[in-house]
Amino acid sequence: MSQHIAKPRTTAVILAGGTGQRVGLSIPKQLLKIAGKAVIEHTLTTFENADSIDDVIVLMAQGYVPDIEKIVAKAGFKKVSKVIEGGSTRNETTERAIAALGEGLAEGEDANVLFHDAVRPLLSQRVIDDCVVALERFQAVDVAIPSADTIIVTRTHGDDGEFITEIPDRSRLRRGQTPQAFKLSTIKRAYEVASNDPNFQATDDCSVVLKYLPDVPIHVVAGDEYNMKVTQPVDVFLADKLFQLASTAAPEQVSEEAYRELLTGKTMVVFGGSYGIGKDIGELAESYGAKVYALGRSTTGTHVENPEEVDDALSKAYAETGRIDYVVNTAGVLRIGKLAETDNATIEEALKVNYLAPVQIARSSYKYLSETKGQLLLYTSSSYTRGRAEYSLYSSTKAAMVNLTQALSDEWAGDGVRVNCINPERTATPMRTKAFGQEPSGSLLSSEAVARTSLDVLLSELTGHVIDVRQQDPTAGAARASGFEQALATVLDRQDGV
């Protein structure tokens, strides 16, 4: 009879000892807000959601442990078992982590450990899983990507500056990333040997194994270009943009009955519910048992640009059902034209409907959604990523929706209110037809497909995200985009969306 071998425990160690000096901050860079959350919160979320990770330990910069404890408590991270103050050097920080990892292990028991920079918040689940799988065969694992740049080796000659002494073969050069993964016994032994070296100073952990345990092969797992490290001021901007542009997949419900179970007895208020996406969302939610208030100028006479009418609509829904679980705003106007030739009335209408109305809806909805731990769902357009000629009003107000979503998701997180934003590809709606006329059949996404994805987002635990809805092919409905790998391509190929 074969004996079952227990799977070793796998712990992620988040190294968060940086001070933020290089990005010109008075606080550690891992506490900097990107896409509505602290950088380290994005990182912790990735490991919290990783099936291959059992627990997480955070090594935080000195004096900031309480800040991390607050983030962990607020976000409800269940895998974070310890938050420890890091040392004054990288060596000391890793040694503290190794000591903490050894606690609770039986004699002779080994474990897996992944060391990851807190300021690499764009890490993918694929890289984590690949590292853990690699540890089944190897004792040490690094993550790296090919170097797209030519690397030169230089030497300084007095006051004349630097001169090239060597240009290594780029085909063999790799740019190291994290996580770096090890058998605990291996990295522990490497540091024990290194401690006998009076000149020992580590910048990363694979280099310690390479130097002090030269007989241990270090396997390389393919990293990702977007697994960037937030180090320089420009990195803050790039990381924020990647989060803003990256699609997030909304989890679909497993069955029709699951939708019914989640929506029966819930109240949904849809502004812009007269036709198009708003109408479809309302009808879909209603078919699963929700009480839906579909409001629009042409059906209920509701003008979203009028705060009193918004307040009255929400108040009525609450009075009749005793709750409001979801508030959706699909209302918008699209006026195309050169700004210099646009009259004041048109400008005022665009700002009132596309910007001020969502702001008022959000403000009025908050008290109801905080009672139910509900969600506000807003809508943007693919034109938010880059303003286009004759789209100045529309594009700029749609960009504002993304920022409003991220800001409110952070502002309301403590009250359990979720805020997300849907970014549909070009969609067949009456508003689009009015602006562009009839377009080739099959070239547009259906409003029903957008409505289905919207419902999945409403029923998810997502918050602060921009969710792309795309076509898979000319006959398909919504395609849930795969994540950050599409973000940069998205900048280049987005069409005019409505």
FENZI-V670781 format. One record per pair of residues at least 6 apart in sequence whose ideal C-beta (glycine too) atoms are under 8 Angstrom apart, sorted by the first residue. I is the first residue (numbers start at 0). J is the second residue. D is the distance in whole Angstrom. If there is no record, write none. Layout:
I&J&D / I&J&D
This chain:
7&108&8 / 7&109&6 / 7&110&5 / 7&111&5 / 7&134&8 / 7&182&8 / 8&53&5 / 8&54&7 / 8&110&5 / 8&111&7 / 9&51&6 / 9&52&6 / 9&53&5 / 9&110&7 / 9&111&4 / 9&112&8 / 9&113&7 / 9&131&6 / 9&134&8 / 10&52&7 / 10&53&6 / 10&54&5 / 10&55&7 / 10&56&6 / 10&100&6 / 10&110&6 / 10&111&7 / 10&112&5 / 10&113&7 / 11&46&5 / 11&49&8 / 11&52&5 / 11&54&8 / 11&55&5 / 11&56&7 / 11&112&8 / 11&113&5 / 11&115&6 / 11&127&8 / 11&178&7 / 12&55&8 / 12&56&5 / 12&57&8 / 12&58&7 / 12&96&5 / 12&100&7 / 12&112&6 / 12&113&7 / 12&114&5 / 12&115&7 / 13&39&7 / 13&42&6 / 13&43&7 / 13&46&7 / 13&55&6 / 13&56&7 / 13&57&5 / 13&58&7 / 13&115&6 / 13&117&5 / 14&58&5 / 14&85&7 / 14&89&8 / 14&92&6 / 14&93&8 / 14&96&8 / 14&114&6 / 14&115&7 / 14&116&6 / 14&117&6 / 14&177&8 / 15&27&7 / 15&29&5 / 15&39&6 / 15&57&6 / 15&58&6 / 15&59&5 / 15&60&6 / 15&67&7 / 15&85&7 / 15&117&4 / 15&118&8 / 16&58&6 / 16&59&7 / 16&60&5 / 16&85&4 / 16&86&8 / 16&89&7 / 16&92&5 / 17&27&6 / 17&28&5 / 17&29&6 / 17&60&7 / 17&117&7 / 17&118&6 / 18&27&6 / 18&28&8 / 18&60&6 / 19&25&7 / 19&26&6 / 19&27&5 / 19&28&4 / 19&29&8 / 19&30&8 / 19&31&7 / 21&28&8 / 21&230&6 / 21&231&6 / 22&28&5 / 22&31&7 / 22&229&7 / 22&230&7 / 22&231&7 / 22&232&5 / 22&234&7 / 22&235&6 / 23&232&6 / 24&31&6 / 26&63&8 / 27&59&8 / 27&60&5 / 27&63&6 / 28&38&7 / 28&118&6 / 28&229&6 / 28&230&8 / 28&235&8 / 29&37&7 / 29&38&5 / 29&39&4 / 29&42&8 / 29&60&8 / 29&117&4 / 29&118&5 / 30&37&5 / 30&38&7 / 30&39&7 / 30&63&7 / 30&66&6 / 31&37&7 / 31&38&5 / 31&229&7 / 31&235&6 / 32&38&8 / 32&409&7 / 33&41&7 / 33&120&7 / 33&229&8 / 33&235&7 / 33&238&5 / 33&239&5 / 33&242&6 / 34&41&7 / 34&239&6 / 34&242&3 / 34&243&6 / 34&405&6 / 34&463&6 / 35&404&8 / 35&405&4 / 35&406&7 / 35&408&5 / 35&409&4 / 35&463&4 / 36&44&8 / 36&409&6 / 36&463&7 / 37&70&6 / 38&117&7 / 38&118&6 / 38&120&5 / 38&229&6 / 38&238&7 / 39&57&8 / 39&67&7 / 39&70&7 / 39&117&5 / 39&118&8 / 39&120&8 / 40&70&5 / 40&74&6 / 41&120&4 / 41&121&8 / 41&242&7 / 42&115&7 / 42&117&5 / 42&118&8 / 42&119&7 / 42&120&5 / 42&122&7 / 43&55&7 / 43&57&8 / 43&70&7 / 43&71&7 / 43&74&7 / 43&76&6 / 43&79&7 / 44&74&7 / 44&76&8 / 45&120&7 / 45&122&5 / 45&123&8 / 45&124&7 / 45&127&7 / 46&52&5 / 46&55&5 / 46&78&7 / 46&115&8 / 46&127&7 / 47&55&7 / 47&74&8 / 47&76&5 / 47&77&7 / 47&78&5 / 47&79&8 / 48&124&7 / 49&124&6 / 49&127&5 / 49&128&7 / 50&128&8 / 51&127&6 / 51&128&5 / 51&131&4 / 51&132&8 / 52&78&7 / 52&113&7 / 52&127&7 / 52&131&8 / 53&78&7 / 54&78&5 / 54&79&8 / 54&80&5 / 55&76&7 / 55&78&5 / 55&79&5 / 55&80&7 / 56&79&8 / 56&80&6 / 56&81&5 / 56&82&8 / 56&83&7 / 56&96&6 / 56&99&6 / 56&100&7 / 57&67&5 / 57&71&8 / 57&79&6 / 57&81&7 / 57&82&5 / 57&83&7 / 57&117&8 / 58&83&5 / 58&84&8 / 58&85&4 / 58&92&5 / 58&95&6 / 58&96&5 / 59&66&8 / 59&67&5 / 59&82&6 / 59&83&7 / 59&84&6 / 59&85&6 / 60&84&8 / 60&85&6 / 61&84&5 / 61&85&7 / 61&87&7 / 62&84&8 / 64&82&5 / 64&83&7 / 64&84&5 / 67&82&5 / 68&82&6 / 71&79&5 / 71&82&7 / 73&412&7 / 73&413&6 / 74&412&8 / 81&99&6 / 83&95&6 / 83&96&7 / 83&99&6 / 84&95&8 / 85&91&8 / 85&92&4 / 85&95&7 / 86&92&4 / 86&94&7 / 86&95&6 / 88&200&7 / 89&200&8 / 89&201&5 / 89&202&6 / 89&203&8 / 90&190&8 / 90&193&8 / 90&199&7 / 90&200&7 / 90&201&5 / 93&114&7 / 93&186&8 / 93&190&7 / 93&201&7 / 93&204&6 / 94&190&6 / 96&112&8 / 96&114&7 / 97&183&7 / 97&186&6 / 97&187&5 / 97&190&6 / 100&110&6 / 100&112&6 / 100&183&6 / 101&183&7 / 101&187&7 / 104&110&6 / 104&183&8 / 109&182&6 / 109&183&6 / 109&184&5 / 110&182&8 / 110&183&4 / 111&131&6 / 111&134&5 / 111&180&7 / 111&181&8 / 111&182&7 / 111&183&7 / 112&180&7 / 112&181&6 / 112&182&8 / 112&183&5 / 112&186&7 / 113&127&7 / 113&130&6 / 113&131&7 / 113&178&4 / 113&179&7 / 113&180&5 / 114&177&6 / 114&178&6 / 114&179&5 / 114&180&8 / 114&181&8 / 114&204&5 / 115&122&7 / 115&177&5 / 115&178&4 / 115&179&8 / 116&177&5 / 116&228&6 / 118&228&6 / 118&229&4 / 118&230&7 / 119&176&7 / 119&177&6 / 119&226&6 / 119&227&7 / 119&228&5 / 119&229&8 / 120&229&7 / 120&238&7 / 120&242&8 / 121&223&8 / 121&225&5 / 121&226&6 / 121&227&6 / 121&238&7 / 121&241&6 / 121&242&8 / 121&483&6 / 122&177&8 / 122&178&7 / 122&223&8 / 122&226&5 / 123&223&6 / 123&226&7 / 123&482&7 / 123&483&7 / 125&223&8 / 126&142&6 / 126&178&7 / 126&220&7 / 126&221&8 / 126&222&6 / 126&223&6 / 126&226&7 / 127&178&7 / 129&220&5 / 129&221&7 / 130&140&5 / 130&142&7 / 130&178&6 / 130&180&4 / 130&220&6 / 131&180&7 / 133&140&5 / 133&180&7 / 133&218&5 / 133&220&6 / 134&140&6 / 134&180&6 / 134&181&8 / 134&182&7 / 136&218&7 / 137&216&6 / 137&217&8 / 137&218&4 / 138&181&7 / 138&182&5 / 138&185&4 / 138&215&5 / 138&216&8 / 139&179&8 / 139&180&7 / 139&181&5 / 139&182&8 / 139&185&6 / 139&186&8 / 139&205&6 / 139&208&5 / 139&212&8 / 139&215&6 / 139&216&7 / 139&217&4 / 139&218&7 / 140&179&7 / 140&180&4 / 140&181&7 / 140&217&7 / 140&218&5 / 140&219&8 / 140&220&6 / 141&175&6 / 141&179&5 / 141&205&5 / 141&217&6 / 141&218&7 / 141&219&5 / 141&220&7 / 142&175&7 / 142&176&5 / 142&177&6 / 142&178&6 / 142&179&7 / 142&219&7 / 142&220&5 / 142&221&8 / 142&222&4 / 142&226&7 / 143&173&4 / 143&174&6 / 143&175&5 / 143&176&6 / 143&219&5 / 143&220&8 / 143&221&8 / 143&222&6 / 144&173&7 / 144&174&5 / 144&176&7 / 144&221&7 / 144&222&4 / 144&223&7 / 144&224&6 / 144&226&8 / 145&172&7 / 145&173&6 / 145&174&8 / 146&169&6 / 146&172&4 / 146&173&6 / 146&174&5 / 148&169&8 / 149&166&7 / 149&169&6 / 150&166&7 / 150&167&6 / 150&169&7 / 150&172&5 / 151&163&5 / 151&165&7 / 151&166&5 / 152&163&7 / 152&164&5 / 152&165&4 / 152&166&7 / 152&167&7 / 153&161&4 / 153&162&6 / 153&163&6 / 153&164&6 / 154&161&7 / 154&162&6 / 154&164&5 / 155&161&5 / 155&162&8 / 156&162&6 / 173&219&7 / 174&222&8 / 175&203&7 / 175&205&7 / 176&222&4 / 176&223&8 / 176&226&5 / 176&228&8 / 177&203&8 / 179&203&6 / 179&204&5 / 179&205&5 / 181&204&7 / 181&208&7 / 185&208&7 / 185&212&7 / 185&215&6 / 186&204&6 / 186&207&7 / 186&208&7 / 188&212&7 / 189&204&8 / 189&207&5 / 189&208&5 / 189&211&5 / 189&212&5 / 189&215&8 / 190&207&6 / 192&211&4 / 192&212&7 / 193&199&5 / 193&201&7 / 193&207&6 / 193&210&7 / 193&211&5 / 196&211&8 / 201&207&5 / 205&217&5 / 208&215&6 / 208&217&6 / 209&217&6 / 223&483&8 / 223&484&7 / 225&241&6 / 225&483&5 / 225&484&7 / 225&486&7 / 225&487&8 / 227&234&6 / 227&237&7 / 227&238&6 / 227&241&8 / 228&234&7 / 229&235&6 / 229&238&5 / 240&486&8 / 241&483&6 / 241&486&5 / 241&487&8 / 243&401&6 / 243&405&8 / 243&465&6 / 244&384&6 / 244&465&8 / 244&486&4 / 244&487&8 / 244&489&5 / 244&490&6 / 245&465&8 / 245&482&6 / 245&483&4 / 245&485&7 / 245&486&4 / 246&422&8 / 246&465&8 / 246&466&6 / 246&467&4 / 246&469&8 / 246&479&7 / 246&480&3 / 246&481&7 / 246&482&6 / 246&485&6 / 246&486&8 / 246&489&8 / 247&461&6 / 247&464&4 / 247&465&7 / 247&466&5 / 247&482&7 / 248&466&8 / 248&479&4 / 248&480&7 / 248&481&7 / 248&482&7 / 249&452&6 / 249&455&4 / 249&456&4 / 249&459&5 / 249&461&7 / 249&466&6 / 249&479&6 / 250&455&7 / 250&459&5 / 251&455&5 / 252&258&5 / 252&261&7 / 252&455&7 / 252&458&7 / 255&287&8 / 258&287&4 / 258&454&7 / 258&458&7 / 259&287&5 / 259&288&5 / 261&287&8 / 261&458&5 / 262&284&6 / 262&287&4 / 262&288&5 / 262&289&4 / 262&458&8 / 263&287&7 / 263&288&3 / 263&289&7 / 264&288&7 / 264&289&8 / 264&290&8 / 265&284&8 / 265&288&8 / 265&289&5 / 265&290&7 / 265&322&8 / 265&324&4 / 265&325&7 / 266&289&7 / 266&290&5 / 266&291&8 / 266&292&7 / 266&316&6 / 266&317&8 / 266&320&4 / 266&322&5 / 266&323&5 / 266&324&5 / 266&325&8 / 267&280&8 / 267&281&7 / 267&284&5 / 267&289&5 / 267&290&7 / 267&291&5 / 267&292&7 / 267&323&8 / 267&324&7 / 267&325&4 / 267&326&8 / 267&327&7 / 267&457&8 / 268&291&8 / 268&292&5 / 268&294&7 / 268&312&7 / 268&313&6 / 268&316&5 / 268&323&6 / 268&325&7 / 268&326&5 / 268&327&7 / 268&364&8 / 269&277&5 / 269&278&8 / 269&280&6 / 269&281&5 / 269&291&6 / 269&292&7 / 269&293&5 / 269&294&7 / 269&327&5 / 269&328&8 / 269&329&7 / 270&277&7 / 270&294&5 / 270&295&8 / 270&301&7 / 270&303&5 / 270&309&7 / 270&312&8 / 270&326&8 / 270&327&7 / 270&328&5 / 270&329&7 / 270&330&5 / 270&356&8 / 270&360&6 / 271&277&4 / 271&294&8 / 271&295&6 / 271&303&7 / 271&327&8 / 271&328&6 / 271&329&4 / 271&330&3 / 271&331&7 / 272&278&6 / 272&280&7 / 272&281&5 / 272&291&8 / 272&292&8 / 272&293&3 / 272&294&5 / 272&295&5 / 272&298&7 / 272&327&8 / 272&329&7 / 273&293&7 / 273&294&8 / 273&295&3 / 273&296&7 / 273&297&5 / 273&298&4 / 273&299&8 / 274&295&7 / 274&297&7 / 274&428&8 / 274&429&5 / 275&329&7 / 275&426&8 / 275&428&4 / 275&429&6 / 275&430&7 / 275&446&5 / 276&329&5 / 276&378&7 / 276&423&7 / 276&426&7 / 276&428&6 / 276&446&5 / 276&449&5 / 276&450&6 / 276&453&7 / 277&293&7 / 277&295&7 / 277&327&7 / 277&329&4 / 277&330&7 / 278&293&6 / 278&295&8 / 278&446&8 / 279&446&5 / 279&447&5 / 279&449&7 / 279&450&4 / 280&327&6 / 280&329&7 / 280&450&4 / 280&453&5 / 280&454&6 / 281&291&4 / 281&293&4 / 282&291&8 / 283&447&8 / 283&450&5 / 283&451&7 / 283&454&6 / 284&291&5 / 284&325&8 / 284&454&6 / 284&457&8 / 285&291&5 / 289&324&8 / 289&325&8 / 290&316&8 / 290&319&8 / 290&320&5 / 292&312&7 / 292&315&7 / 292&316&5 / 293&299&8 / 294&301&4 / 294&312&5 / 295&301&6 / 295&330&7 / 296&302&6 / 296&303&8 / 299&312&8 / 301&308&5 / 301&309&8 / 301&312&6 / 302&308&5 / 303&309&6 / 303&328&7 / 303&330&5 / 303&352&6 / 303&356&4 / 303&359&8 / 303&360&7 / 304&348&8 / 304&351&4 / 304&352&5 / 304&355&7 / 304&356&5 / 306&359&5 / 306&363&7 / 309&356&7 / 309&359&5 / 309&360&6 / 309&363&5 / 310&363&5 / 313&323&7 / 313&326&7 / 313&363&5 / 313&364&6 / 313&367&6 / 316&323&6 / 317&323&6 / 317&367&6 / 322&367&7 / 322&370&7 / 322&371&5 / 323&364&7 / 323&367&4 / 323&368&7 / 323&370&8 / 323&371&7 / 323&373&7 / 324&368&8 / 324&371&5 / 324&373&4 / 324&374&8 / 325&373&6 / 325&374&6 / 325&375&8 / 325&376&7 / 325&457&5 / 326&360&7 / 326&364&4 / 326&367&8 / 326&368&7 / 326&373&7 / 326&374&8 / 326&375&5 / 326&376&7 / 327&375&8 / 327&376&5 / 327&453&7 / 327&457&7 / 328&356&7 / 328&357&5 / 328&360&5 / 328&375&8 / 328&376&7 / 328&377&6 / 328&378&7 / 329&378&5 / 330&352&6 / 330&356&6 / 331&352&6 / 331&353&5 / 331&378&7 / 331&430&7 / 332&348&6 / 332&349&6 / 332&352&5 / 332&353&6 / 332&430&7 / 333&393&5 / 333&430&6 / 333&431&7 / 333&433&8 / 333&434&5 / 333&497&6 / 334&341&7 / 334&345&5 / 334&348&7 / 334&349&6 / 334&392&6 / 334&393&7 / 335&389&5 / 335&390&7 / 335&393&7 / 335&434&6 / 336&345&8 / 336&389&6 / 337&388&8 / 337&389&6 / 338&391&5 / 338&392&7 / 341&392&7 / 345&392&8 / 346&392&7 / 349&392&4 / 349&393&7 / 349&396&6 / 350&392&7 / 350&396&7 / 353&392&7 / 353&393&7 / 353&396&4 / 353&397&7 / 354&396&5 / 354&399&5 / 357&377&6 / 357&400&6 / 357&403&7 / 358&403&7 / 360&375&8 / 361&375&6 / 361&377&8 / 361&403&7 / 361&407&6 / 361&418&8 / 364&375&6 / 365&411&7 / 365&416&7 / 367&373&7 / 368&374&7 / 368&375&6 / 368&411&8 / 368&416&5 / 369&411&7 / 369&414&5 / 369&415&7 / 369&416&6 / 372&414&8 / 372&415&4 / 372&416&7 / 372&417&8 / 373&416&6 / 373&417&7 / 374&416&7 / 374&417&4 / 374&418&7 / 374&419&7 / 374&456&8 / 374&457&6 / 374&462&8 / 375&407&7 / 375&416&7 / 375&417&7 / 375&418&5 / 375&419&8 / 376&418&8 / 376&419&6 / 376&420&7 / 376&421&7 / 376&453&6 / 376&456&6 / 376&457&6 / 377&400&5 / 377&403&7 / 377&404&6 / 377&418&7 / 377&419&7 / 377&420&5 / 377&421&7 / 378&400&7 / 378&420&7 / 378&421&5 / 378&422&8 / 378&423&7 / 379&397&5 / 379&398&7 / 379&400&4 / 379&401&5 / 379&404&8 / 379&420&5 / 379&421&7 / 379&422&5 / 379&465&7 / 380&393&7 / 380&394&7 / 380&397&4 / 380&422&7 / 380&423&8 / 380&496&5 / 380&497&6 / 381&422&6 / 381&423&8 / 381&424&6 / 381&425&8 / 381&493&4 / 381&494&7 / 381&495&7 / 381&496&3 / 382&390&5 / 382&393&7 / 382&394&4 / 382&397&6 / 382&493&8 / 382&495&6 / 382&496&6 / 383&394&6 / 383&397&4 / 383&398&4 / 383&400&7 / 383&401&6 / 383&422&7 / 384&398&8 / 384&489&7 / 384&490&6 / 384&493&6 / 385&394&8 / 385&490&7 / 385&493&8 / 386&394&4 / 386&395&6 / 386&398&8 / 387&394&6 / 387&495&7 / 390&495&8 / 400&420&6 / 401&420&6 / 401&465&6 / 404&418&5 / 404&419&6 / 404&420&4 / 404&463&7 / 404&464&8 / 404&465&7 / 405&463&5 / 407&416&8 / 407&418&4 / 408&417&7 / 408&418&4 / 408&419&7 / 408&462&4 / 408&463&3 / 408&464&8 / 409&463&7 / 411&417&8 / 411&418&6 / 412&462&7 / 412&463&8 / 417&460&7 / 417&461&7 / 417&462&4 / 418&462&6 / 418&463&7 / 419&456&5 / 419&461&6 / 419&462&6 / 419&463&7 / 419&464&5 / 419&465&8 / 419&466&6 / 420&464&7 / 420&465&5 / 420&466&7 / 421&449&7 / 421&452&7 / 421&453&5 / 421&456&7 / 421&465&8 / 421&466&5 / 421&468&6 / 422&465&5 / 422&466&7 / 422&467&5 / 422&468&7 / 422&496&7 / 423&444&6 / 423&449&5 / 423&467&8 / 423&468&5 / 423&496&6 / 423&497&8 / 424&444&5 / 424&467&7 / 424&468&6 / 424&469&5 / 424&470&6 / 424&494&7 / 424&496&6 / 425&431&7 / 425&442&7 / 425&443&5 / 425&444&6 / 425&494&5 / 425&495&6 / 425&496&5 / 425&497&6 / 426&443&6 / 426&444&5 / 426&445&7 / 426&446&6 / 426&449&6 / 426&468&8 / 426&496&7 / 426&497&6 / 427&438&8 / 427&443&4 / 427&444&7 / 427&445&6 / 427&446&6 / 428&446&6 / 428&497&6 / 430&497&6 / 431&438&8 / 431&443&7 / 431&497&4 / 432&438&8 / 434&497&7 / 441&473&4 / 441&474&6 / 442&473&7 / 444&468&6 / 444&469&7 / 444&470&5 / 444&476&7 / 444&477&7 / 445&476&6 / 447&476&7 / 448&468&7 / 448&476&4 / 448&477&4 / 449&468&5 / 449&477&7 / 451&476&7 / 451&477&6 / 452&466&7 / 452&468&5 / 452&477&5 / 452&479&7 / 456&464&8 / 456&466&6 / 467&480&5 / 467&485&8 / 467&489&7 / 468&477&5 / 468&478&8 / 468&479&8 / 469&477&7 / 469&478&5 / 469&480&6 / 470&476&8 / 470&477&8 / 470&478&6 / 471&478&4
